[in-house]
């Protein structure tokens, strides 16, 4: 797997972990984040609030189209549910 270009801050409760264990933990975190951030899963974390129609939309087709736009139309808001 290609190494992602990101900075992670990992906080440890104790100093008993070795460098190797910390590296493995960071690799597992990167793999987990890579899986979650893939295009197939990113739409699950959003809802589209349309104040023009007074609707909140959760369907995949609408959300994927909204996420791909460079700029949303007026009074359309992407809300992250995390």
N, C-alpha and C positions, 0 to 999 in steps of 0.2 A: 504494500500500500504506500502511496506517495505521502511523504510527510507534509501535513498541512502547515500553512504559514499563519500561525496564530500564537498569541501569548496566553498562557494559562497561569493562574495564581492558585497554587495548591497549599492549603493550610493543614498542618499536621498537629495533632494533640500532643504527641510525644516525639522524642528524638530517637526512638529505638529503630526506625526504619533505615535500612542501608541505602546507599546511592542506587544500587541495582533495583531494589524494591520500589524506590521512588520513580525511577525510569519506567519500570513496568506499569506502575499505576498511571503515569502520564500517558503512556501508549494506550492503555485501556480506555482512558478518558477521551483521547483523540478518536479512537475507533467508535466509541459510543456516540460522540458528537457528530462524527461523519455520517453515521447511520441515521441519526435523528434529523440532521440538516439536509438530507437528500431531498430532491424535489418532490418525491412522492409523499413525504411526510410533512413538509412545511405548511401545507394548506390546512392541516388539522389544527394548527395553533392560532388560526385567525378567524375573524368574522368580519363581514363587510356591513357597515352601518350606512344605509342609504336614507338620508334625511329628505330627499326629494320625494320618495315613495313611502317614507315612514316604515321601512322594513329593515330587519336584520337578517342577512343571508349567510347560510353556512354551507351551501352546496359547493362541491369541488370545482365544477366548471366555471362558476362566477368568480370564485376566489382565485383560481389559477389565472384567469383573464385579468383580474385586478392586480395581482402580484406582478404580472409581466408588463404592465403599463409603466411608462416613465413618470407620468403625472396623472393623478386621478381627476375626474371631473369634479366641479364644485359640489360640496356637501356630500361627498362620499368619503368615508373614513375606514381605514383598515385598523381593526382593534386586535392586538395580540392578547391572547387569553392566558399567557403565562404570567 
